[in-house]
Every structure is written in C-alpha cells, then in structure tokens.
Amino acid sequence: MVDGHGPIRPEIPVLLCLLHTQHLAQDHGVPKSPCLRDAAMKSAMNNGMNTEPTNFLVRACLMLVIGFMACIAHAQQAMKADGPRQDIAALKSLAEAFLLAQAANLPGTASVKLKDPDPRLNLPACAAPETWMPQGSKALGKTSVGIRCAQPAWNLLLPATVSVTTPYVTSAAPLAQGQKLGASDLVLRQGDLASLPAGVLTDLAQAQGRTLQMPLAAGMPVSRAQLKSQPVVQQGQPVRLVASGNGFSVSGEGRALTSGAEGDLVQARTASGQLVAGVAQADGVLSVRY
C-alpha cells in the first residue's frame, strides 16, 4: 500500500483500526482492555509483518472485531451479575421437608404439594434460609409456608397443600344417642385427614366402649366430639413431653397450649420456647414423634 509520500507501513492501519475499536469500546461503556491489543499482536505474529498488506489488514481487523465482541459480552455479563442467585428448587425442597416434619405427628402418610413460585422471582443467595408458618396456619390441607433470610434480607411465602392418607372410624349402621359402642358398630375406611372432621378417630380402640353424645347415620365418621370423654390435658397446665424417633427417646417439660382427651393432638411449648404437637396419653403425657 502506498500514498503520495511512499509505501505505508502495514502496521500503521492496524494501529488505526485498534484505536478506532478501543474508542468503540469506550462508547459502549467497556473499559480499555489489553485483549484488543493482544488480538492484533497475535494476528501480526501469526501472519508475519512481511505478509501482503491487504490480507494482513483484513485478518488483523477481523481479530480486533472478535476481541471487541468478546469484551462487550464480558462487560454486559459483569453488569448483569450482582452476586449469586438463590436456587428456588432448593427452597421448595426445604419447605416440603418442613411441612412433612410438622405433619409427622398426624396419623397416616403425609404428602406435600407446593405451588411453583413466580418464575420471575430472582432472590440473592442465602446461606441459612429459615422456614416458618404464618400465625394460625397448620400443616394440613390448604396452607402456606414461609421462608426468610436474615442476610441478605428477603421473605417468601409459598402456598401448599398437605394431604394425609389415614384410616378413620365410621359407623357401620345407624347409631342412637347414648349408645355404648361395640366392635360391630364400627368400621375403618381410608381417607384424607384434611377433608375429615376435626378430631376424627383413626383407631377402632379409640371408640369401643365409649358412649355417643348424638345419633349417627350409617357410614358417618366418628370424632371425639361425638363421644363422652374427659380431657386428660387442660390448656395452660404443665405437661411432660416424651419425644421418640428411630433409635432415640428423650423427655422434657412444657406447657399445654390446647386441651385434649386421650388420643387428641395437643399443642405445647417447651421450656426453650419451641412449639411442638403431641398425642395426649391417659396419664397426661404428650407423645411427640420424629
């Protein structure tokens, strides 16, 4: 390549192309980067300074454009990335495990179905997310479970449905008020505890020998409220808590938050302030299963 003053050195247009590309990078908010310069130098080394100038310039500028595009992509990625994001699937697993643990004291087999959160949800990653339940909620039927993070601070509420498949006691024939129940008066069926009356009996032994307070049609669920009984745990009284699981058993003291007859699920608060639920025994002990 020549001009009016003689041949143009082939590296001059390359440098001009490099400077122009660097200005383009600055216009796009990309800081000056040695990657562009390195791309031009690599092209020069690969092609040699004695290569025909036109081919050399084409290849050098092509390398510069590729380098420029790479720098643009890197800058855009850096601007978008403001830290690791929370794995939403991990939060759903955490919420499911929490609800299953809460339902462990209910008779039967529990299953949890969580509603998928908004797909646009974009939370900062949390090292120690904490599960909780809104006041008045319970781990049965349509409910919700909360997950929160202290640092960075965020709070998420996930709608859920907890189903518990369990056997339950029904009347085998029409039963009269004041009738003392025997084995032939009762039959077990399977159902979802969430759709059954509160306090429904799940074991025939819980009803046999008890007296009905009201008449029952055939096939009706039998609940504790329909039977004459005296509560074995009163709200506010101190209770003994016996927690047991696979290969362990521990006991402690607590205070009952609700009343209940034998076999009822009673809520209590431990001395440390933890909320638990246990099955009331005849001696007033609450049996907590894990």
Backbone hydrogen bonds in HBPLUS format (Angstrom, degrees):
<---DONOR---> <-ACCEPTOR-->    atom                        ^
c    i                          cat <-CA-CA->   ^        H-A-AA   ^      H-
h    n   atom  resd res      DA  || num        DHA   H-A  angle D-A-AA Bond
n    s   type  num  typ     dist DA aas  dist angle  dist       angle   num
A0008-ILE N   A0001-MET O   2.69 MM   7  5.55 163.7  1.71 136.5 142.0     1
A0003-ASP N   A0006-GLY O   2.93 MM   3  5.40 155.0  1.99 133.0 139.2     2
A0006-GLY N   A0003-ASP O   3.22 MM   3  5.40 170.6  2.23 113.2 113.9     3
A0012-ILE N   A0009-ARG O   3.02 MM   3  5.72 156.4  2.08 122.2 128.7     4
A0015-LEU N   A0011-GLU O   3.01 MM   4  6.24 154.2  2.08 146.6 152.7     5
A0016-LEU N   A0012-ILE O   3.01 MM   4  6.34 156.9  2.06 152.4 159.4     6
A0017-CYS N   A0013-PRO O   2.82 MM   4  6.06 156.8  1.87 149.3 155.5     7
A0018-LEU N   A0014-VAL O   2.82 MM   4  6.10 153.2  1.90 147.0 155.1     8
A0019-LEU N   A0015-LEU O   2.86 MM   4  6.14 162.9  1.89 153.2 156.7     9
A0020-HIS N   A0016-LEU O   2.95 MM   4  6.15 163.0  1.98 149.4 154.2    10
A0021-THR N   A0017-CYS O   2.93 MM   4  6.13 154.8  2.00 145.9 152.9    11
A0022-GLN N   A0018-LEU O   2.88 MM   4  6.17 152.3  1.96 150.2 158.3    12
A0023-HIS N   A0019-LEU O   2.96 MM   4  6.27 154.4  2.02 149.9 156.6    13
A0024-LEU N   A0020-HIS O   2.99 MM   4  6.31 150.9  2.08 143.2 151.4    14
A0025-ALA N   A0021-THR O   2.90 MM   4  6.21 152.4  1.97 144.9 152.7    15
A0026-GLN N   A0022-GLN O   2.98 MM   4  6.34 154.8  2.05 148.0 154.0    16
A0027-ASP N   A0023-HIS O   2.94 MM   4  6.22 154.1  2.01 147.1 154.4    17
A0028-HIS N   A0024-LEU O   3.11 MM   4  6.41 136.6  2.31 143.4 154.2    18
A0028-HIS N   A0025-ALA O   3.11 MM   3  5.18 132.1  2.35  96.8 109.5    19
A0030-VAL N   A0025-ALA O   2.80 MM   5  5.00 158.6  1.85 153.6 146.6    20
A0029-GLY N   A0026-GLN O   3.01 MM   3  5.04 161.4  2.05 108.8 112.0    21
A0038-ASP N   A0034-PRO O   2.80 MM   4  5.94 163.1  1.83 155.0 160.3    22
A0039-ALA N   A0035-CYS O   2.97 MM   4  6.06 143.9  2.10 134.1 143.3    23
A0040-ALA N   A0036-LEU O   3.10 MM   4  6.47 157.6  2.15 152.0 156.6    24
A0041-MET N   A0037-ARG O   2.94 MM   4  6.23 163.4  1.97 153.8 158.7    25
A0042-LYS N   A0038-ASP O   2.84 MM   4  5.93 154.0  1.90 145.3 152.6    26
A0043-SER N   A0039-ALA O   3.03 MM   4  6.24 154.3  2.10 142.9 149.5    27
A0044-ALA N   A0040-ALA O   2.93 MM   4  6.23 155.5  1.99 147.5 154.4    28
A0045-MET N   A0041-MET O   2.91 MM   4  6.15 157.2  1.96 148.3 154.2    29
A0046-ASN N   A0042-LYS O   2.87 MM   4  6.05 157.3  1.93 148.0 154.4    30
A0047-ASN N   A0043-SER O   2.94 MM   4  6.00 152.9  2.01 146.9 153.8    31
A0048-GLY N   A0044-ALA O   2.73 MM   4  5.45 143.3  1.86 142.6 152.2    32
A0051-THR N   A0048-GLY O   3.29 MM   3  5.66 170.2  2.30 114.1 116.1    33
A0056-PHE N   A0052-GLU O   3.11 MM   4  6.25 164.1  2.14 157.0 161.6    34
A0057-LEU N   A0053-PRO O   2.87 MM   4  6.05 163.0  1.90 155.3 158.8    35
A0058-VAL N   A0054-THR O   3.02 MM   4  6.24 163.3  2.05 151.4 155.9    36
A0059-ARG N   A0055-ASN O   2.97 MM   4  6.15 168.5  1.99 152.3 155.3    37
A0060-ALA N   A0056-PHE O   2.80 MM   4  5.94 160.3  1.84 151.3 157.9    38
A0061-CYS N   A0057-LEU O   2.87 MM   4  5.94 170.5  1.88 151.6 154.4    39
A0062-LEU N   A0058-VAL O   2.97 MM   4  6.08 149.2  2.07 141.1 150.2    40
A0063-MET N   A0059-ARG O   2.94 MM   4  6.22 156.7  2.00 147.7 153.3    41
A0064-LEU N   A0060-ALA O   2.94 MM   4  6.27 149.9  2.03 144.8 154.0    42
A0065-VAL N   A0061-CYS O   2.87 MM   4  6.14 157.1  1.92 150.0 155.2    43
A0066-ILE N   A0062-LEU O   3.01 MM   4  6.28 161.6  2.04 150.5 155.0    44
A0067-GLY N   A0063-MET O   2.91 MM   4  6.14 159.1  1.96 146.7 152.8    45
A0068-PHE N   A0064-LEU O   2.77 MM   4  5.98 152.5  1.84 147.2 155.7    46
A0069-MET N   A0065-VAL O   2.90 MM   4  6.14 159.5  1.94 151.7 156.2    47
A0070-ALA N   A0066-ILE O   2.99 MM   4  6.23 154.2  2.06 145.7 152.9    48
A0071-CYS N   A0067-GLY O   2.97 MM   4  6.22 153.7  2.04 146.5 153.4    49
A0072-ILE N   A0068-PHE O   2.94 MM   4  6.23 156.2  1.99 150.2 156.8    50
A0073-ALA N   A0069-MET O   2.97 MM   4  6.22 164.7  1.99 150.6 154.0    51
A0074-HIS N   A0070-ALA O   2.96 MM   4  6.15 157.4  2.01 145.9 152.3    52
A0075-ALA N   A0071-CYS O   2.89 MM   4  6.09 158.4  1.94 148.6 154.4    53
A0076-GLN N   A0072-ILE O   2.93 MM   4  6.20 161.4  1.96 154.1 158.9    54
A0077-GLN N   A0073-ALA O   2.99 MM   4  6.18 157.6  2.04 146.6 152.7    55
A0078-ALA N   A0074-HIS O   2.94 MM   4  6.15 153.2  2.01 145.7 153.3    56
A0079-MET N   A0075-ALA O   2.91 MM   4  6.16 149.2  2.00 147.1 155.4    57
A0080-LYS N   A0076-GLN O   3.07 MM   4  6.28 147.2  2.18 143.9 152.0    58
A0081-ALA N   A0077-GLN O   2.99 MM   4  6.09 153.9  2.06 148.3 155.1    59
A0125-ALA N   A0084-PRO O   3.08 MM  41  5.62 158.8  2.13 136.1 131.3    60
A0086-GLN N   A0123-LEU O   2.71 MM  37  5.36 167.7  1.73 152.9 153.8    61
A0091-LEU N   A0087-ASP O   3.34 MM   4  6.77 145.4  2.47 140.6 149.8    62
A0091-LEU N   A0088-ILE O   3.08 MM   3  5.04 119.8  2.46  93.8 108.8    63
A0092-LYS N   A0088-ILE O   3.01 MM   4  6.38 152.9  2.09 150.8 158.0    64
A0093-SER N   A0089-ALA O   3.06 MM   4  6.35 154.4  2.12 145.7 152.2    65
A0094-LEU N   A0090-ALA O   2.99 MM   4  6.21 153.5  2.06 142.7 150.0    66
A0095-ALA N   A0091-LEU O   2.91 MM   4  6.15 159.7  1.95 150.4 155.4    67
A0096-GLU N   A0092-LYS O   2.91 MM   4  6.09 157.3  1.97 147.3 153.7    68
A0097-ALA N   A0093-SER O   2.99 MM   4  6.18 163.2  2.02 149.2 153.2    69
A0098-PHE N   A0094-LEU O   3.02 MM   4  6.21 153.0  2.10 144.9 152.6    70
A0099-LEU N   A0095-ALA O   3.01 MM   4  6.27 161.7  2.05 151.7 155.3    71
A0100-LEU N   A0096-GLU O   2.96 MM   4  6.17 159.0  2.00 151.0 157.1    72
A0101-ALA N   A0097-ALA O   3.00 MM   4  6.15 151.3  2.08 142.5 150.1    73
A0102-GLN N   A0098-PHE O   3.00 MM   4  6.28 150.7  2.08 144.3 152.6    74
A0103-ALA N   A0099-LEU O   2.96 MM   4  6.19 142.1  2.10 142.9 153.0    75
A0104-ALA N   A0101-ALA O   3.24 MM   3  5.10 161.0  2.28  99.8 105.0    76
A0106-LEU N   A0103-ALA O   3.07 MM   3  5.43 161.1  2.11 112.8 118.9    77
A0109-THR N   A0165-THR O   2.90 MM  56  5.22 154.4  1.96 145.4 146.9    78
A0165-THR N   A0109-THR O   2.93 MM  56  5.22 151.6  2.02 149.8 142.0    79
A0111-SER N   A0163-SER O   2.78 MM  52  5.30 145.7  1.90 154.8 163.0    80
A0163-SER N   A0111-SER O   2.91 MM  52  5.30 160.6  1.95 155.5 160.7    81
A0113-LYS N   A0161-THR O   2.95 MM  48  5.21 154.6  2.02 146.9 155.0    82
A0161-THR N   A0113-LYS O   2.85 MM  48  5.21 147.6  1.96 143.6 154.4    83
A0115-LYS N   A0159-PRO O   3.02 MM  44  5.62 178.3  2.02 152.9 153.1    84
A0121-LEU N   A0118-ASP O   2.89 MM   3  5.47 164.7  1.92 123.7 127.1    85
A0130-GLU N   A0148-ARG O   2.85 MM  18  5.30 167.9  1.86 157.3 161.5    86
A0148-ARG N   A0130-GLU O   2.85 MM  18  5.30 158.9  1.90 149.4 155.6    87
A0132-TRP N   A0146-GLY O   2.84 MM  14  4.95 144.9  1.96 139.8 140.6    88
A0146-GLY N   A0132-TRP O   2.66 MM  14  4.95 161.8  1.69 158.1 158.3    89
A0137-SER N   A0134-PRO O   3.03 MM   3  5.60 161.8  2.06 138.6 140.1    90
A0140-LEU N   A0138-LYS O   2.86 MM   2  5.59 138.8  2.03 101.7  90.5    91
A0141-GLY N   A0162-VAL O   2.80 MM  21  4.82 151.4  1.88 145.3 140.2    92
A0162-VAL N   A0141-GLY O   2.87 MM  21  4.82 162.6  1.90 130.2 132.3    93
A0143-THR N   A0160-ALA O   2.84 MM  17  5.32 173.1  1.84 152.3 154.5    94
A0160-ALA N   A0143-THR O   2.92 MM  17  5.32 166.9  1.93 138.5 135.7    95
A0145-VAL N   A0158-LEU O   2.99 MM  13  5.40 157.8  2.04 145.8 150.6    96
A0158-LEU N   A0145-VAL O   2.88 MM  13  5.40 177.9  1.88 156.2 155.8    97
A0147-ILE N   A0156-LEU O   2.76 MM   9  5.14 159.5  1.80 154.3 159.5    98
A0156-LEU N   A0147-ILE O   2.73 MM   9  5.14 154.6  1.79 153.4 162.1    99
A0149-CYS N   A0154-TRP O   2.88 MM   5  5.35 157.9  1.93 160.0 159.1   100
A0154-TRP N   A0149-CYS O   3.28 MM   5  5.35 150.3  2.37 132.0 136.2   101
A0193-LEU N   A0164-VAL O   2.79 MM  29  5.34 168.9  1.80 154.8 155.6   102
A0166-THR N   A0191-GLY O   2.92 MM  25  5.69 165.7  1.94 164.4 167.6   103
A0191-GLY N   A0166-THR O   3.01 MM  25  5.69 150.6  2.10 148.9 157.2   104
A0168-TYR N   A0189-ARG O   2.67 MM  21  5.42 147.7  1.77 151.9 162.2   105
A0189-ARG N   A0168-TYR O   2.92 MM  21  5.42 154.9  1.99 149.9 158.0   106
A0169-VAL N   A0201-LEU O   2.83 MM  32  5.46 158.4  1.88 145.5 147.4   107
A0222-VAL N   A0169-VAL O   2.84 MM  53  5.59 156.8  1.89 148.7 146.4   108
A0170-THR N   A0187-VAL O   2.81 MM  17  5.39 156.2  1.87 159.2 167.4   109
A0187-VAL N   A0170-THR O   2.96 MM  17  5.39 149.7  2.05 148.4 152.9   110
A0171-SER N   A0220-MET O   2.97 MM  49  5.52 146.2  2.09 142.0 150.9   111
A0219-GLY N   A0171-SER O   2.73 MM  48  4.99 160.7  1.77 139.0 144.1   112
A0172-ALA N   A0185-ASP O   2.79 MM  13  5.15 175.2  1.79 128.1 129.3   113
A0175-LEU N   A0216-LEU O   2.76 MM  41  5.01 164.5  1.78 151.1 156.6   114
A0216-LEU N   A0175-LEU O   2.87 MM  41  5.01 158.3  1.92 135.5 141.8   115
A0179-GLN N   A0176-ALA O   3.14 MM   3  5.49 153.4  2.21 131.6 131.2   116
A0178-GLY N   A0212-LEU O   2.85 MM  34  4.99 149.9  1.94 125.5 134.8   117
A0212-LEU N   A0179-GLN O   3.03 MM  33  5.55 163.1  2.06 145.3 148.4   118
A0181-LEU N   A0210-ARG O   2.89 MM  29  5.68 169.1  1.90 168.2 167.9   119
A0209-GLY N   A0181-LEU O   2.76 MM  28  5.26 174.3  1.76 148.6 150.1   120
A0185-ASP N   A0182-GLY O   3.08 MM   3  5.47 155.3  2.14 110.9 118.6   121
A0186-LEU N   A0183-ALA O   3.45 MM   3  5.76 167.1  2.47 109.2 112.9   122
A0195-SER N   A0192-ASP O   2.98 MM   3  5.64 147.4  2.08 118.7 126.9   123
A0196-LEU N   A0193-LEU O   3.22 MM   3  5.13 160.6  2.26 101.9 107.7   124
A0200-VAL N   A0197-PRO O   3.25 MM   3  5.66 138.3  2.43 140.6 134.2   125
A0224-ARG N   A0199-GLY O   3.01 MM  25  5.53 153.9  2.08 132.9 137.9   126
A0201-LEU N   A0222-VAL O   2.87 MM  21  6.01 170.6  1.88 161.0 158.2   127
A0206-GLN N   A0203-ASP O   2.99 MM   3  5.52 148.4  2.10 112.2 121.3   128
A0207-ALA N   A0204-LEU O   3.03 MM   3  5.60 155.7  2.09 115.4 122.4   129
A0208-GLN N   A0204-LEU O   3.12 MM   4  6.33 154.8  2.19 157.4 165.2   130
A0210-ARG N   A0207-ALA O   3.06 MM   3  5.54 160.2  2.10 136.8 137.9   131
A0228-LYS N   A0211-THR O   2.99 MM  17  5.71 159.1  2.04 161.9 168.7   132
A0213-GLN N   A0226-GLN O   2.69 MM  13  5.34 163.1  1.72 155.5 153.9   133
A0226-GLN N   A0223-SER O   3.14 MM   3  5.58 151.9  2.22 107.9 115.8   134
A0227-LEU N   A0224-ARG O   3.02 MM   3  5.27 162.2  2.05 111.6 117.4   135
A0232-VAL N   A0260-GLY O   2.92 MM  28  6.23 136.1  2.12 132.7 140.5   136
A0233-VAL N   A0260-GLY O   3.08 MM  27  5.34 150.7  2.17 159.3 163.7   137
A0260-GLY N   A0233-VAL O   2.96 MM  27  5.34 153.1  2.03 146.0 146.7   138
A0237-GLN N   A0234-GLN O   3.16 MM   3  5.77 166.8  2.18 137.4 139.1   139
A0236-GLY N   A0256-ALA O   2.77 MM  20  5.09 158.1  1.82 130.1 137.1   140
A0256-ALA N   A0237-GLN O   2.96 MM  19  5.61 168.0  1.98 164.1 160.6   141
A0239-VAL N   A0254-GLY O   2.89 MM  15  5.33 166.2  1.91 132.0 135.3   142
A0254-GLY N   A0239-VAL O   2.95 MM  15  5.33 147.5  2.06 160.7 161.2   143
A0286-LEU N   A0240-ARG O   2.97 MM  46  6.27 169.8  1.98 168.4 171.7   144
A0241-LEU N   A0252-GLY O   2.76 MM  11  5.17 172.4  1.77 153.0 154.6   145
A0252-GLY N   A0241-LEU O   2.83 MM  11  5.17 147.1  1.94 145.8 154.0   146
A0242-VAL N   A0286-LEU O   2.97 MM  44  6.24 169.0  1.98 167.3 167.5   147
A0288-VAL N   A0242-VAL O   2.83 MM  46  5.90 165.1  1.86 141.3 146.4   148
A0243-ALA N   A0250-VAL O   2.72 MM   7  5.28 148.8  1.81 158.8 168.2   149
A0250-VAL N   A0243-ALA O   2.79 MM   7  5.28 159.1  1.83 157.1 163.8   150
A0244-SER N   A0288-VAL O   2.93 MM  44  6.43 151.9  2.01 163.6 172.7   151
A0290-TYR N   A0244-SER O   2.91 MM  46  6.12 145.6  2.03 157.8 161.7   152
A0245-GLY N   A0248-PHE O   3.05 MM   3  5.43 159.2  2.10 147.0 145.7   153
A0247-GLY N   A0245-GLY O   2.90 MM   2  5.94 103.9  2.49 118.3 103.1   154
A0255-ARG N   A0269-ARG O   2.96 MM  14  5.43 147.6  2.07 139.4 149.1   155
A0269-ARG N   A0255-ARG O   2.98 MM  14  5.43 155.7  2.04 143.6 149.0   156
A0257-LEU N   A0267-GLN O   2.77 MM  10  5.38 174.6  1.77 141.3 141.8   157
A0264-ASP N   A0261-ALA O   2.97 MM   3  5.49 163.4  1.99 138.6 140.4   158
A0263-GLY N   A0280-ALA O   2.79 MM  17  5.21 177.0  1.79 147.6 148.5   159
A0280-ALA N   A0264-ASP O   2.81 MM  16  5.49 164.7  1.83 162.4 166.2   160
A0266-VAL N   A0278-GLY O   2.76 MM  12  5.45 170.6  1.77 165.9 162.7   161
A0278-GLY N   A0266-VAL O   2.91 MM  12  5.45 164.5  1.94 154.5 155.0   162
A0268-ALA N   A0276-VAL O   2.90 MM   8  5.49 163.6  1.93 153.2 154.0   163
A0276-VAL N   A0268-ALA O   2.91 MM   8  5.49 174.2  1.92 163.3 164.9   164
A0270-THR N   A0274-GLN O   2.87 MM   4  5.26 162.7  1.90 151.5 154.4   165
A0273-GLY N   A0270-THR O   2.96 MM   3  5.16 159.1  2.01 107.3 114.1   166
A0279-VAL N   A0287-SER O   2.92 MM   8  5.03 154.6  1.99 137.1 133.5   167
A0287-SER N   A0279-VAL O   2.95 MM   8  5.03 170.2  1.96 135.5 136.8   168
A0281-GLN N   A0285-VAL O   2.82 MM   4  5.26 147.7  1.92 157.2 167.5   169
A0284-GLY N   A0281-GLN O   2.97 MM   3  5.29 162.8  2.00 116.7 119.2   170
